[in-house]
Amino acid sequence: MKIKRRNLKSIIILILLVAFTGSMTKNINAFAVTASDIDMDMKGSINVKFNSTADKKVSGELTLIKVTDIKENGDNDIEYVYTSDFDKCGLEIDDDIDDTFVNNLKAYIEDNEIKGYTKEIDSDGKISFTDLEIGMYFVMQTDTDSYYKISPFVVTVPEEIDGKIYYDVDATPKTEVSSIEVPTVPEETETPVETTEKIPETTPEEKIPQTGLLVWPVVLLVLVGALLIGSGIMLQNGKSERKENTNEK
């Protein structure tokens, strides 16, 4: 029985430690630095660069919306405090800001018609939002006619990388070819030209004119030839008769 009680006591202590550790991890901020390492009065920027594909560059507009301020919570730790536009969103901010958080934030912005600062992407496929107060920002595409579809994303100003603080933040969002259909130009068709000229109609009753030799001239020539031959024979017979009569005398 003593062994069982000791085991039960160990299990209870382990459960309390896990619960205590879990409550402590919620207070850990996304920065590996303390609040004293950040200049709360410093201004920063978000520089967005796109990786275009093929021969087309990313164009269109992006909208920047401030979601939270960054403040010190009294223990020299950093905490995110929602702005007045997002104080009722009910979304919890933890260390891992994943796609689910970004999509829920986007839905809240659209449902509440929250406006932001819109800027056009330049000819080099870049865009910069400058003179920004420190805090968390949401960036989304607002030009739906763009060739590329840009995934929304969240950026914090400043950004901590390997223990260093950067107030000018570089971001490269995900882009993919949009499914927008490019309108096709219909092929030009030739329209028939109307004419007033009447084409003569032929009927089966109409006779086609004969284009060969005529028959009656041939018959006539045959008759004339026969007469000439007959005349020649008659003349020859007359000469023979006269010659015989002369000889008899």
MIPA-294440 format. One record per residue (C-alpha): residue number from 1; residue in one letter; chain; x, y, z. Coordinates in pm, 1 decimal. Each point is the difference from the previous one (the first is absolute). Layout:
<pts>
<pt NUM, 'a', 'A', <X, Y, Z>>
...
</pts>
This chain:
<pts>
<pt 1, 'm', 'A', <0.0, 0.0, 0.0>>
<pt 2, 'k', 'A', <288.0, 239.0, 73.1>>
<pt 3, 'i', 'A', <135.0, -52.4, -348.2>>
<pt 4, 'k', 'A', <-333.9, 86.3, -152.7>>
<pt 5, 'r', 'A', <-30.1, 316.2, 208.4>>
<pt 6, 'r', 'A', <345.3, 113.9, -107.6>>
<pt 7, 'n', 'A', <-87.4, -62.5, -362.0>>
<pt 8, 'l', 'A', <-322.7, 195.2, 37.4>>
<pt 9, 'k', 'A', <185.9, 287.1, 162.4>>
<pt 10, 's', 'A', <254.9, 5.0, -285.3>>
<pt 11, 'i', 'A', <-277.6, 6.2, -259.2>>
<pt 12, 'i', 'A', <-171.9, 292.9, 174.2>>
<pt 13, 'i', 'A', <326.5, 195.5, 13.4>>
<pt 14, 'l', 'A', <62.8, -70.1, -369.6>>
<pt 15, 'i', 'A', <-348.6, 119.7, -94.4>>
<pt 16, 'l', 'A', <49.9, 322.1, 197.4>>
<pt 17, 'l', 'A', <334.0, 62.0, -169.4>>
<pt 18, 'v', 'A', <-148.5, -50.6, -346.3>>
<pt 19, 'a', 'A', <-290.2, 232.1, 76.9>>
<pt 20, 'f', 'A', <233.4, 264.6, 138.3>>
<pt 21, 't', 'A', <233.2, -27.3, -299.1>>
<pt 22, 'g', 'A', <-295.9, 26.2, -239.0>>
<pt 23, 's', 'A', <-124.2, 318.9, 167.7>>
<pt 24, 'm', 'A', <347.1, 150.7, -22.3>>
<pt 25, 't', 'A', <43.2, -70.6, -373.7>>
<pt 26, 'k', 'A', <-305.7, 211.7, -88.0>>
<pt 27, 'n', 'A', <177.2, 307.2, 136.0>>
<pt 28, 'i', 'A', <309.1, -51.8, -215.1>>
<pt 29, 'n', 'A', <5.0, 255.9, -282.5>>
<pt 30, 'a', 'A', <113.0, -50.1, -356.7>>
<pt 31, 'f', 'A', <319.1, 195.9, 66.2>>
<pt 32, 'a', 'A', <311.3, -156.7, 147.5>>
<pt 33, 'v', 'A', <83.6, 341.5, 146.5>>
<pt 34, 't', 'A', <-153.5, 208.3, 275.0>>
<pt 35, 'a', 'A', <-198.7, 319.5, -23.8>>
<pt 36, 's', 'A', <300.7, 206.1, 102.7>>
<pt 37, 'd', 'A', <175.4, -110.2, -320.8>>
<pt 38, 'i', 'A', <-263.3, 171.9, -213.2>>
<pt 39, 'd', 'A', <-28.4, 372.9, -59.0>>
<pt 40, 'm', 'A', <-374.7, 56.8, 33.9>>
<pt 41, 'd', 'A', <27.9, 339.0, -172.5>>
<pt 42, 'm', 'A', <189.2, -132.1, -300.6>>
<pt 43, 'k', 'A', <-165.9, -1.6, -344.3>>
<pt 44, 'g', 'A', <45.9, -283.6, -244.1>>
<pt 45, 's', 'A', <-96.2, -120.7, -348.5>>
<pt 46, 'i', 'A', <-127.7, -307.2, -183.4>>
<pt 47, 'n', 'A', <165.0, -67.7, -335.5>>
<pt 48, 'v', 'A', <-177.2, -258.7, -211.9>>
<pt 49, 'k', 'A', <171.1, -167.8, -292.7>>
<pt 50, 'f', 'A', <-166.3, -250.1, -231.0>>
<pt 51, 'n', 'A', <149.6, -293.0, -185.5>>
<pt 52, 's', 'A', <-160.3, 31.3, -341.6>>
<pt 53, 't', 'A', <-6.9, -291.1, -243.7>>
<pt 54, 'a', 'A', <18.2, -18.0, -377.0>>
<pt 55, 'd', 'A', <5.5, 338.0, -171.0>>
<pt 56, 'k', 'A', <-266.1, 162.3, 220.4>>
<pt 57, 'k', 'A', <68.5, 212.7, 306.0>>
<pt 58, 'v', 'A', <-223.7, 24.2, 301.2>>
<pt 59, 's', 'A', <-219.8, 307.3, -20.1>>
<pt 60, 'g', 'A', <-304.8, 138.0, 174.5>>
<pt 61, 'e', 'A', <-63.2, 129.5, 349.7>>
<pt 62, 'l', 'A', <63.9, -108.1, 358.9>>
<pt 63, 't', 'A', <-180.1, 124.0, 309.1>>
<pt 64, 'l', 'A', <177.9, 36.4, 334.9>>
<pt 65, 'i', 'A', <-204.0, -15.7, 321.5>>
<pt 66, 'k', 'A', <139.9, 43.4, 351.5>>
<pt 67, 'v', 'A', <-129.5, -277.7, 225.5>>
<pt 68, 't', 'A', <180.4, 46.7, 332.5>>
<pt 69, 'd', 'A', <232.3, 225.3, 190.9>>
<pt 70, 'i', 'A', <306.4, -138.5, 176.2>>
<pt 71, 'k', 'A', <32.6, 100.1, 364.9>>
<pt 72, 'e', 'A', <182.5, -97.2, 316.7>>
<pt 73, 'n', 'A', <-215.1, -199.9, 241.9>>
<pt 74, 'g', 'A', <181.7, 114.8, 317.1>>
<pt 75, 'd', 'A', <233.8, -300.4, 30.5>>
<pt 76, 'n', 'A', <227.4, 123.6, -277.3>>
<pt 77, 'd', 'A', <-181.9, -236.9, -235.7>>
<pt 78, 'i', 'A', <-162.9, 93.3, -329.2>>
<pt 79, 'e', 'A', <-370.5, -45.2, -62.1>>
<pt 80, 'y', 'A', <-229.0, 66.3, -292.0>>
<pt 81, 'v', 'A', <-296.1, 230.7, 63.2>>
<pt 82, 'y', 'A', <-274.0, 6.1, -264.2>>
<pt 83, 't', 'A', <-94.0, 334.6, -150.3>>
<pt 84, 's', 'A', <-356.8, 126.7, 35.8>>
<pt 85, 'd', 'A', <-96.4, -161.3, -332.6>>
<pt 86, 'f', 'A', <96.7, -347.3, 123.5>>
<pt 87, 'd', 'A', <-72.6, 6.9, 374.2>>
<pt 88, 'k', 'A', <-305.0, -224.0, -54.9>>
<pt 89, 'c', 'A', <151.1, -246.6, -246.8>>
<pt 90, 'g', 'A', <58.6, -260.7, 271.2>>
<pt 91, 'l', 'A', <312.4, -140.9, -168.2>>
<pt 92, 'e', 'A', <280.8, -111.7, 228.5>>
<pt 93, 'i', 'A', <354.0, 96.4, -96.1>>
<pt 94, 'd', 'A', <267.1, -253.7, 87.5>>
<pt 95, 'd', 'A', <351.3, -82.4, -111.9>>
<pt 96, 'd', 'A', <-108.7, -182.0, -314.8>>
<pt 97, 'i', 'A', <-201.0, 230.2, -226.0>>
<pt 98, 'd', 'A', <-119.9, -253.6, -256.4>>
<pt 99, 'd', 'A', <-224.1, 8.8, -307.7>>
<pt 100, 't', 'A', <-310.3, -62.9, 211.0>>
<pt 101, 'f', 'A', <59.8, 318.1, 197.1>>
<pt 102, 'v', 'A', <64.8, 198.2, -319.7>>
<pt 103, 'n', 'A', <-315.2, -132.3, -171.4>>
<pt 104, 'n', 'A', <-216.9, 70.0, 306.0>>
<pt 105, 'l', 'A', <143.0, 350.0, 18.5>>
<pt 106, 'k', 'A', <-76.6, 55.5, -368.4>>
<pt 107, 'a', 'A', <-358.8, -118.5, 48.4>>
<pt 108, 'y', 'A', <-43.4, 237.8, 295.9>>
<pt 109, 'i', 'A', <134.3, 291.6, -204.9>>
<pt 110, 'e', 'A', <-235.7, -71.6, -289.0>>
<pt 111, 'd', 'A', <-303.1, -58.4, 222.6>>
<pt 112, 'n', 'A', <55.1, 327.5, 186.5>>
<pt 113, 'e', 'A', <112.6, 194.8, -310.4>>
<pt 114, 'i', 'A', <318.4, 120.0, 168.0>>
<pt 115, 'k', 'A', <192.3, 241.1, -219.9>>
<pt 116, 'g', 'A', <373.7, 41.0, -25.8>>
<pt 117, 'y', 'A', <268.9, 176.9, -198.1>>
<pt 118, 't', 'A', <9.2, -109.6, -364.9>>
<pt 119, 'k', 'A', <303.1, 40.4, -221.1>>
<pt 120, 'e', 'A', <83.1, -105.9, -354.9>>
<pt 121, 'i', 'A', <283.4, -238.0, -85.8>>
<pt 122, 'd', 'A', <268.4, 169.3, -211.2>>
<pt 123, 's', 'A', <128.9, -110.2, -340.2>>
<pt 124, 'd', 'A', <279.3, -204.4, 160.2>>
<pt 125, 'g', 'A', <-246.1, -210.3, 197.2>>
<pt 126, 'k', 'A', <77.3, 169.4, 332.0>>
<pt 127, 'i', 'A', <-196.3, 198.3, 254.2>>
<pt 128, 's', 'A', <104.6, 178.2, 320.0>>
<pt 129, 'f', 'A', <-209.9, 118.0, 293.5>>
<pt 130, 't', 'A', <206.9, 250.0, 195.7>>
<pt 131, 'd', 'A', <-23.7, 211.5, 316.6>>
<pt 132, 'l', 'A', <-178.3, -277.1, 190.4>>
<pt 133, 'e', 'A', <-48.8, -14.5, 374.6>>
<pt 134, 'i', 'A', <108.5, -322.4, 166.9>>
<pt 135, 'g', 'A', <-264.5, -267.7, 8.5>>
<pt 136, 'm', 'A', <-149.3, -289.9, -195.1>>
<pt 137, 'y', 'A', <-126.6, 64.8, -352.3>>
<pt 138, 'f', 'A', <-224.0, -196.1, -234.4>>
<pt 139, 'v', 'A', <70.9, 20.6, -374.5>>
<pt 140, 'm', 'A', <-250.3, -114.1, -261.6>>
<pt 141, 'q', 'A', <-61.1, 30.9, -373.2>>
<pt 142, 't', 'A', <-286.8, 231.7, -93.9>>
<pt 143, 'd', 'A', <40.4, 3.4, -378.1>>
<pt 144, 't', 'A', <-196.8, -306.1, -112.0>>
<pt 145, 'd', 'A', <85.4, 53.8, -369.3>>
<pt 146, 's', 'A', <369.3, -67.0, 50.9>>
<pt 147, 'y', 'A', <168.4, -278.1, -200.4>>
<pt 148, 'y', 'A', <142.0, -138.8, 324.4>>
<pt 149, 'k', 'A', <-187.1, -105.8, 311.8>>
<pt 150, 'i', 'A', <183.7, 121.4, 311.6>>
<pt 151, 's', 'A', <-51.3, -185.2, 327.6>>
<pt 152, 'p', 'A', <-72.5, 227.6, 301.2>>
<pt 153, 'f', 'A', <265.2, 10.7, 271.6>>
<pt 154, 'v', 'A', <85.0, 153.6, 337.8>>
<pt 155, 'v', 'A', <313.8, 202.9, 75.6>>
<pt 156, 't', 'A', <127.6, 143.4, 327.9>>
<pt 157, 'v', 'A', <197.8, 322.7, 18.6>>
<pt 158, 'p', 'A', <264.7, -34.6, 126.6>>
<pt 159, 'e', 'A', <108.0, -352.6, -84.2>>
<pt 160, 'e', 'A', <236.9, -206.3, 210.5>>
<pt 161, 'i', 'A', <247.5, -228.1, -178.9>>
<pt 162, 'd', 'A', <264.5, -188.9, 198.2>>
<pt 163, 'g', 'A', <-29.6, 239.8, 290.1>>
<pt 164, 'k', 'A', <33.1, 312.6, -217.5>>
<pt 165, 'i', 'A', <-271.6, 261.8, -49.1>>
<pt 166, 'y', 'A', <-85.2, 121.9, -351.5>>
<pt 167, 'y', 'A', <-240.3, 291.8, -41.6>>
<pt 168, 'd', 'A', <10.4, -18.1, -380.5>>
<pt 169, 'v', 'A', <-158.8, -333.0, -75.5>>
<pt 170, 'd', 'A', <26.2, -184.6, -333.2>>
<pt 171, 'a', 'A', <-282.2, -233.6, -101.4>>
<pt 172, 't', 'A', <-46.9, -235.2, -296.5>>
<pt 173, 'p', 'A', <-358.9, -127.7, -5.8>>
<pt 174, 'k', 'A', <-125.6, -307.4, -181.3>>
<pt 175, 't', 'A', <-126.6, 64.8, -351.9>>
<pt 176, 'e', 'A', <-171.6, -222.0, -252.5>>
<pt 177, 'v', 'A', <-154.5, 48.6, -340.8>>
<pt 178, 's', 'A', <-357.0, 117.9, 30.6>>
<pt 179, 's', 'A', <-287.4, -196.5, -152.4>>
<pt 180, 'i', 'A', <-140.0, 309.7, -168.3>>
<pt 181, 'e', 'A', <-101.4, -76.0, -355.0>>
<pt 182, 'v', 'A', <146.8, 226.1, -264.9>>
<pt 183, 'p', 'A', <-275.9, 107.8, -239.2>>
<pt 184, 't', 'A', <50.4, -130.0, -352.7>>
<pt 185, 'v', 'A', <-58.6, 218.7, -302.2>>
<pt 186, 'p', 'A', <-252.5, -160.9, -235.9>>
<pt 187, 'e', 'A', <127.4, -77.0, -346.8>>
<pt 188, 'e', 'A', <-111.3, 235.4, -272.8>>
<pt 189, 't', 'A', <-232.5, -156.8, -254.7>>
<pt 190, 'e', 'A', <-45.0, 128.4, -350.8>>
<pt 191, 't', 'A', <-345.9, 131.5, -71.0>>
<pt 192, 'p', 'A', <-143.0, -96.7, -339.5>>
<pt 193, 'v', 'A', <-13.2, 285.7, -250.6>>
<pt 194, 'e', 'A', <-345.8, 53.5, -138.9>>
<pt 195, 't', 'A', <-28.6, 44.0, -377.1>>
<pt 196, 't', 'A', <-286.2, 124.3, -214.3>>
<pt 197, 'e', 'A', <111.4, -193.2, -311.4>>
<pt 198, 'k', 'A', <-249.8, -267.0, -96.0>>
<pt 199, 'i', 'A', <132.6, -337.1, -99.1>>
<pt 200, 'p', 'A', <-207.2, -148.2, -289.3>>
<pt 201, 'e', 'A', <-180.9, -312.2, 99.3>>
<pt 202, 't', 'A', <-1.7, -300.8, -230.4>>
<pt 203, 't', 'A', <-291.2, -236.9, -30.9>>
<pt 204, 'p', 'A', <-4.5, -353.7, -138.3>>
<pt 205, 'e', 'A', <-223.5, 113.5, -288.7>>
<pt 206, 'e', 'A', <260.1, 236.1, -144.2>>
<pt 207, 'k', 'A', <204.9, -152.7, -288.2>>
<pt 208, 'i', 'A', <370.6, 37.2, -5.7>>
<pt 209, 'p', 'A', <118.6, 137.1, -339.3>>
<pt 210, 'q', 'A', <189.6, -246.7, -220.5>>
<pt 211, 't', 'A', <364.4, 87.8, -44.4>>
<pt 212, 'g', 'A', <100.1, -284.3, -253.1>>
<pt 213, 'l', 'A', <3.8, -3.9, -387.1>>
<pt 214, 'l', 'A', <-331.6, 48.9, -189.5>>
<pt 215, 'v', 'A', <-134.4, -309.3, -188.4>>
<pt 216, 'w', 'A', <-171.9, 159.5, -304.7>>
<pt 217, 'p', 'A', <314.8, 143.4, -168.6>>
<pt 218, 'v', 'A', <151.3, -347.7, -1.7>>
<pt 219, 'v', 'A', <-310.5, -148.9, -163.6>>
<pt 220, 'l', 'A', <0.6, 276.6, -260.3>>
<pt 221, 'l', 'A', <362.9, -63.0, -88.5>>
<pt 222, 'v', 'A', <-68.8, -370.6, -41.3>>
<pt 223, 'l', 'A', <-289.4, 68.4, -238.4>>
<pt 224, 'v', 'A', <203.4, 247.4, -205.4>>
<pt 225, 'g', 'A', <281.5, -251.3, -24.1>>
<pt 226, 'a', 'A', <-240.9, -272.5, -112.6>>
<pt 227, 'l', 'A', <-142.9, 228.7, -272.0>>
<pt 228, 'l', 'A', <345.9, 86.3, -127.2>>
<pt 229, 'i', 'A', <98.0, -364.8, -13.5>>
<pt 230, 'g', 'A', <-326.3, -88.4, -180.9>>
<pt 231, 's', 'A', <51.8, 281.2, -250.5>>
<pt 232, 'g', 'A', <353.2, -117.3, -67.6>>
<pt 233, 'i', 'A', <-119.1, -354.3, -67.5>>
<pt 234, 'm', 'A', <-270.9, 126.0, -234.0>>
<pt 235, 'l', 'A', <247.9, 212.8, -195.6>>
<pt 236, 'q', 'A', <240.7, -288.9, -31.5>>
<pt 237, 'n', 'A', <-276.4, -226.8, -134.0>>
<pt 238, 'g', 'A', <-101.1, 265.4, -259.2>>
<pt 239, 'k', 'A', <355.0, 26.1, -128.5>>
<pt 240, 's', 'A', <23.8, -374.8, -39.1>>
<pt 241, 'e', 'A', <-322.7, -19.8, -202.2>>
<pt 242, 'r', 'A', <110.4, 275.8, -236.4>>
<pt 243, 'k', 'A', <330.9, -171.2, -63.2>>
<pt 244, 'e', 'A', <-167.6, -327.7, -89.2>>
<pt 245, 'n', 'A', <-234.2, 173.2, -248.9>>
<pt 246, 't', 'A', <297.1, 163.3, -172.9>>
<pt 247, 'n', 'A', <179.1, -327.4, -40.2>>
<pt 248, 'e', 'A', <-303.0, -167.2, -155.7>>
<pt 249, 'k', 'A', <-19.1, 258.1, -277.5>>
</pts>
